[in-house]
Amino acid sequence: DDDDDDDDSDHNENDDMDDMVPKAPSAARLADMFAAPKHLIFDEGGFEGARNMARDNKRWLLVNLQRDNEFSCHALNRDVWRDELVENLIREGFVFWQSVSVVA
């Protein structure tokens, strides 16, 4: 049947519209947005290592305890620790240590 050659059944009119609809952020992008600020966190030797580094360099030790089940902790990672002013303050005068609380 010659009509089959001209049939464009694989094309859907909605395909063109799908390109125009904003897509929701991917899970990976969301994870990146709320991830711990690894570029600021001192991670050698746990709390004791951070404390010793702060003492040896005469800096304040800034400790942030997070809870995975509290959105405000994730928002802190996204909104506060990534603020340029806050980042500069931490780099200039603090040793920053962050940990996830395991206490329920």
PyMOL commands that set and color helices and strands:
alter all, ss='L'
color gray80, all
select helices_A, chain A and resi 3-6+13-18+27-34+46-56+71-80+84-93
alter helices_A, ss='H'
color red, helices_A
select strands_A, chain A and resi 60-66+94-100
alter strands_A, ss='S'
color yellow, strands_A
deselect
rebuild
show_as cartoon
